């Protein structure tokens, strides 16, 4: 059973989410986010009304487990075709900006 019913979506909650996600929201975006989150909590609270005694948790969407297939190499694209629309490339590879600094 979930216990989100005591959670309140207020300006402090929105501010904390903005800090944690490193996002900035305009006043209008904050109100929209607050409304969306309140609707989500209402949905979860509605689910809490259901009697789930004796219902096992769903671990997999199907009863199939580890449905593996053989790896098959397919050369569907040549290197030239794969690189054709790349913004940065050399003769063989995609080029990407450096993200790790020493």
SEBADREN-412508 format. One line per field, with one value per atom (N, C-alpha, C): residue number from 0; atom name; y, x, z. Coordinates in Angstrom, 2 decimals. Layout:
BEGIN
i [NUM:...]
at [CA:...]
c2 [Y:...]
c1 [X:...]
c3 [Z:...]
//
This chain:
BEGIN
i [0:0:0:1:1:1:2:2:2:3:3:3:4:4:4:5:5:5:6:6:6:7:7:7:8:8:8:9:9:9:10:10:10:11:11:11:12:12:12:13:13:13:14:14:14:15:15:15:16:16:16:17:17:17:18:18:18:19:19:19:20:20:20:21:21:21:22:22:22:23:23:23:24:24:24:25:25:25:26:26:26:27:27:27:28:28:28:29:29:29:30:30:30:31:31:31:32:32:32:33:33:33:34:34:34:35:35:35:36:36:36:37:37:37:38:38:38:39:39:39:40:40:40:41:41:41:42:42:42:43:43:43:44:44:44:45:45:45:46:46:46:47:47:47:48:48:48:49:49:49:50:50:50:51:51:51:52:52:52:53:53:53:54:54:54:55:55:55:56:56:56:57:57:57:58:58:58:59:59:59:60:60:60:61:61:61:62:62:62:63:63:63:64:64:64:65:65:65:66:66:66:67:67:67:68:68:68:69:69:69:70:70:70:71:71:71:72:72:72:73:73:73:74:74:74:75:75:75:76:76:76:77:77:77:78:78:78:79:79:79:80:80:80:81:81:81:82:82:82:83:83:83:84:84:84:85:85:85:86:86:86:87:87:87:88:88:88:89:89:89:90:90:90:91:91:91:92:92:92:93:93:93:94:94:94:95:95:95:96:96:96:97:97:97:98:98:98:99:99:99:100:100:100:101:101:101]
at [N:CA:C:N:CA:C:N:CA:C:N:CA:C:N:CA:C:N:CA:C:N:CA:C:N:CA:C:N:CA:C:N:CA:C:N:CA:C:N:CA:C:N:CA:C:N:CA:C:N:CA:C:N:CA:C:N:CA:C:N:CA:C:N:CA:C:N:CA:C:N:CA:C:N:CA:C:N:CA:C:N:CA:C:N:CA:C:N:CA:C:N:CA:C:N:CA:C:N:CA:C:N:CA:C:N:CA:C:N:CA:C:N:CA:C:N:CA:C:N:CA:C:N:CA:C:N:CA:C:N:CA:C:N:CA:C:N:CA:C:N:CA:C:N:CA:C:N:CA:C:N:CA:C:N:CA:C:N:CA:C:N:CA:C:N:CA:C:N:CA:C:N:CA:C:N:CA:C:N:CA:C:N:CA:C:N:CA:C:N:CA:C:N:CA:C:N:CA:C:N:CA:C:N:CA:C:N:CA:C:N:CA:C:N:CA:C:N:CA:C:N:CA:C:N:CA:C:N:CA:C:N:CA:C:N:CA:C:N:CA:C:N:CA:C:N:CA:C:N:CA:C:N:CA:C:N:CA:C:N:CA:C:N:CA:C:N:CA:C:N:CA:C:N:CA:C:N:CA:C:N:CA:C:N:CA:C:N:CA:C:N:CA:C:N:CA:C:N:CA:C:N:CA:C:N:CA:C:N:CA:C:N:CA:C:N:CA:C:N:CA:C:N:CA:C:N:CA:C:N:CA:C:N:CA:C:N:CA:C:N:CA:C:N:CA:C:N:CA:C:N:CA:C:N:CA:C]
c2 [-1.18:0.00:1.24:2.23:3.48:4.47:5.30:6.27:7.69:8.10:9.44:10.43:9.98:10.83:12.03:11.96:13.07:14.07:13.68:14.56:15.74:16.92:18.12:18.76:19.11:19.80:21.30:21.94:23.39:24.03:25.30:26.02:25.49:25.08:24.50:23.22:22.39:21.15:21.44:22.41:22.79:23.34:24.16:24.71:23.61:22.64:21.52:20.72:20.45:19.71:20.47:21.78:22.59:22.50:22.56:22.47:21.09:20.04:18.68:18.36:18.88:18.60:19.61:20.62:21.69:22.35:22.59:23.25:24.56:25.46:26.72:26.77:27.12:27.20:28.62:29.05:30.34:30.16:31.25:31.17:30.34:30.49:29.74:28.24:27.92:26.53:25.91:26.69:26.18:25.81:26.65:26.37:25.13:24.99:23.81:22.55:22.62:21.49:21.12:22.13:21.89:21.18:21.63:21.01:19.57:19.34:17.98:17.04:17.49:16.66:16.37:17.36:17.14:16.08:16.14:15.13:13.73:13.64:12.35:11.80:12.65:12.20:11.79:12.51:12.13:10.75:10.47:9.16:8.07:8.30:7.32:7.13:8.22:8.10:7.29:7.45:6.66:5.18:4.88:3.49:2.92:3.75:3.29:2.81:3.20:2.79:1.33:0.77:-0.60:-1.60:-2.70:-3.79:-4.68:-4.68:-5.47:-6.66:-7.00:-8.15:-9.41:-10.17:-11.41:-11.23:-10.01:-9.78:-9.70:-10.59:-10.58:-9.42:-8.84:-7.74:-8.23:-7.37:-7.69:-7.41:-8.46:-8.29:-8.21:-8.91:-8.91:-8.76:-8.12:-7.89:-9.19:-10.16:-11.46:-12.54:-13.76:-14.88:-15.36:-14.87:-15.26:-14.63:-15.43:-14.96:-15.25:-14.27:-14.43:-14.97:-14.31:-14.68:-14.11:-14.90:-14.43:-14.89:-14.19:-14.57:-14.60:-15.28:-15.34:-13.98:-13.57:-12.35:-12.65:-11.84:-12.00:-10.69:-10.76:-9.56:-9.24:-8.03:-7.55:-6.29:-6.28:-5.08:-4.35:-3.71:-3.04:-1.71:-1.06:0.22:0.14:0.75:0.89:2.04:2.11:3.21:4.55:4.64:5.90:6.29:5.32:5.62:6.06:5.39:5.74:7.13:7.51:8.81:9.94:9.63:10.62:11.87:11.74:12.90:13.37:12.81:13.19:14.61:15.44:16.81:16.90:16.02:15.96:14.53:14.35:13.01:13.09:11.97:11.85:10.71:10.07:9.05:7.80:7.50:6.26:6.44:7.56:7.66:8.94:8.86:10.05:10.82:12.13:12.94:13.58:13.57:14.16:15.12:16.14:17.07:16.35:16.81:16.24:16.62:15.62:15.89:15.67:15.05:14.80:15.72:16.49:17.39:16.85:17.06:16.59:17.70]
c1 [0.85:0.00:0.89:0.51:1.28:0.73:1.61:1.19:1.54:1.05:1.33:0.25:-0.78:-1.93:-1.57:-0.49:-0.12:0.78:1.28:2.18:1.39:1.96:1.32:2.23:1.65:2.41:2.21:3.25:3.20:4.42:4.60:5.70:7.06:7.17:8.42:8.76:7.75:7.97:8.46:7.83:8.23:9.65:9.98:11.33:12.37:12.07:12.99:13.20:12.10:12.21:13.06:12.89:13.68:15.17:15.50:16.91:17.46:16.73:17.20:17.35:16.47:16.53:17.37:17.84:18.64:17.89:16.62:15.77:15.24:14.92:14.29:12.91:11.93:10.55:10.04:9.30:8.62:7.43:6.81:5.65:4.54:4.33:3.29:3.63:4.90:5.34:5.23:5.52:5.40:3.96:3.04:1.62:1.17:1.61:1.25:1.84:3.09:3.74:3.03:2.67:1.96:0.63:-0.10:-1.38:-1.18:-0.19:0.08:0.45:1.31:1.73:0.55:-0.31:-1.49:-2.41:-2.56:-3.38:-2.77:-1.45:-0.78:-1.02:-0.90:-1.13:-2.58:-3.51:-4.92:-5.16:-4.47:-4.59:-4.05:-2.89:-2.31:-3.23:-3.80:-4.72:-5.95:-6.41:-7.55:-7.19:-5.96:-5.50:-5.43:-5.13:-5.05:-6.40:-7.49:-8.81:-9.12:-8.32:-8.56:-8.07:-8.82:-8.40:-7.45:-6.19:-5.19:-4.71:-5.46:-5.08:-5.09:-4.01:-3.93:-3.49:-3.23:-2.77:-1.25:-0.62:0.83:1.33:2.45:3.01:3.38:3.19:3.55:5.03:5.79:7.23:7.57:6.82:7.04:5.70:5.71:4.46:3.91:4.80:4.37:5.00:4.58:5.14:6.46:6.79:8.04:9.22:10.23:11.42:12.63:13.51:14.75:14.51:13.66:13.43:14.58:15.62:16.82:16.82:17.57:17.72:19.21:19.55:20.93:21.33:22.55:23.08:23.42:22.89:23.14:23.70:24.83:25.44:24.75:24.25:23.63:24.34:24.89:25.52:24.50:23.57:22.50:22.94:23.91:24.40:25.91:26.38:27.83:28.25:29.53:30.03:29.70:29.86:29.58:28.12:27.22:25.79:25.47:26.06:25.80:26.31:27.42:28.05:27.51:26.72:26.29:25.67:24.81:24.12:24.72:25.85:26.47:27.00:26.73:27.23:28.75:29.36:30.81:31.26:32.24:32.71:34.08:34.78:35.97:35.68:36.69:36.45:35.76:35.95:35.40:34.47:34.58:33.91:33.08:32.07:31.35:32.28:32.25:33.00:32.02:32.38:31.53:32.36:31.73:32.48:33.07:34.20:34.85:34.03:33.73:32.92:33.68:34.84:35.62:36.84:37.00:38.14:39.11:40.38:41.39:41.73]
c3 [0.00:0.00:0.00:-0.78:-0.85:0.18:0.69:1.70:1.27:0.11:-0.39:0.02:0.72:1.00:1.86:2.65:3.51:2.79:1.61:0.88:0.31:0.43:-0.08:-1.11:-2.24:-3.27:-3.05:-2.58:-2.37:-3.03:-2.82:-3.45:-3.00:-1.74:-1.24:-2.00:-2.26:-3.00:-4.40:-5.06:-6.42:-6.41:-5.42:-5.33:-5.13:-4.27:-4.04:-5.31:-6.04:-7.29:-8.31:-8.35:-9.28:-8.96:-7.67:-7.26:-7.59:-7.22:-7.45:-8.93:-9.75:-11.19:-11.95:-11.22:-11.83:-12.99:-12.76:-13.75:-13.18:-14.07:-13.66:-14.28:-13.48:-13.92:-13.81:-14.81:-14.72:-13.78:-13.39:-12.51:-13.11:-14.41:-15.11:-15.14:-15.37:-15.40:-14.01:-12.98:-11.62:-11.29:-11.71:-11.45:-12.21:-13.45:-14.25:-13.62:-13.17:-12.53:-11.23:-10.47:-9.21:-9.47:-10.48:-10.83:-11.28:-12.13:-12.62:-11.47:-10.57:-9.45:-8.51:-8.31:-7.47:-8.10:-9.43:-10.11:-9.96:-10.02:-9.85:-8.45:-7.45:-6.08:-5.85:-6.49:-6.38:-6.98:-8.09:-8.72:-7.80:-7.20:-6.28:-5.08:-4.58:-3.44:-3.82:-5.05:-5.53:-5.56:-5.98:-5.99:-4.58:-3.60:-2.22:-1.69:-2.35:-1.91:-2.28:-3.20:-3.65:-2.62:-2.50:-1.63:-2.42:-2.04:-2.75:-1.92:-0.90:-0.07:-0.94:-0.87:-1.63:-3.07:-3.49:-4.86:-4.85:-5.62:-5.67:-6.51:-6.13:-6.93:-8.33:-9.30:-10.68:-10.87:-11.12:-11.33:-12.81:-13.64:-15.08:-15.77:-16.90:-17.64:-18.22:-18.50:-19.00:-18.12:-18.33:-17.58:-18.19:-19.36:-20.01:-19.29:-19.03:-18.35:-19.23:-19.36:-20.11:-21.53:-22.24:-23.64:-24.45:-24.61:-25.28:-26.73:-27.55:-28.94:-29.25:-30.30:-30.74:-31.30:-31.02:-31.63:-33.08:-33.95:-35.37:-35.90:-36.57:-37.13:-38.45:-38.55:-39.78:-40.21:-41.35:-41.89:-42.75:-42.08:-42.80:-43.37:-42.73:-43.19:-43.36:-44.40:-44.51:-43.60:-43.31:-42.48:-43.11:-44.40:-45.10:-44.95:-45.06:-44.92:-43.49:-42.52:-41.12:-40.79:-41.37:-41.07:-41.93:-42.92:-43.91:-43.28:-42.30:-41.71:-40.39:-40.02:-38.74:-38.82:-37.81:-37.85:-37.74:-36.95:-36.82:-37.05:-37.93:-38.24:-38.88:-38.91:-39.73:-40.70:-41.22:-42.24:-41.69:-40.39:-39.83:-38.64:-37.93:-36.64:-36.52:-35.62:-35.19:-34.26:-34.33:-33.38:-32.43:-31.15:-30.13:-29.31:-28.71:-27.87:-26.66:-26.22:-25.05:-23.81:-22.97:-21.79:-20.49:-20.55:-19.35:-19.39:-18.33:-18.25:-17.21:-17.44:-16.48:-15.51]
//
